[in-house]
Amino acid sequence: MYNQRLDMINNEIANLERMKTQLPQAPIMQNFQFNPPGAMKYVNNVDDVNKEMVFIDTPFFSKDMSVLWIKSQNGTIKTYELTEMIEKDEKDIKIEMLEAKIKELEAGNNEYDSNTIKSNKNEEPTSVQ
């Protein structure tokens, strides 16, 4: 009985090996798509944007991230200026508020100083007897 099972297993292995050799060996194809259509791209200037062919609206960023160009499939280009928005916590907000108060007080103090200087210049000198 053991020998029969062993023979069956060996036959099955031989069958699988025969099937494996009969399968066609298809070549493995790998496609690498570095910039899929519509993915953002980095460029140096608007001339580089003009050179690129796009199939859907595609964003282009300047290398320093200060300008954004969006080129549509018909070739029109819209330009946007980008500025970084830095989130401020409570400490930063309080510091800015205090700095503004200091400037306001300095401006008020300068007005007071300039008014007193002007009023002193307009007065007649008094003589001491």
Secondary structure, 3 states (H helix, E strand, C coil): CHHHHHHHHHHHHHHHHHHHHHCCCCCCCCCCCCCCCCCCEEECCHHHHHHCCCCCCEEEEECCCCEEEEECCCCCEEEEECCCCCCCCHHHHHHHHHHHHHHHHHHHHHHHHHHHHHHHHHCCCCCCC
